[in-house]
């Protein structure tokens, strides 16, 4: 069978889209973890800055 049928083409495309969806879900999860880590780091730095300002205020 040299010419793929329309159904075969659709099946291949769906399979490709499912793989791409899985890749994007994994990427999204990693990015979400990075956002959480950076938010935590930001909050920690803001807290340290506020503490430093309290110490240096006469």
CORKA-V860092 format. One record per pair of residues at least 12 apart in sequence whose ideal C-beta (glycine too) atoms are under 8 Angstrom apart, sorted by the first residue. I is the first residue (numbers start at 1). J is the second residue. If there is no record, write none. Layout:
i->[I;I]
j->[J;J]
This chain:
none
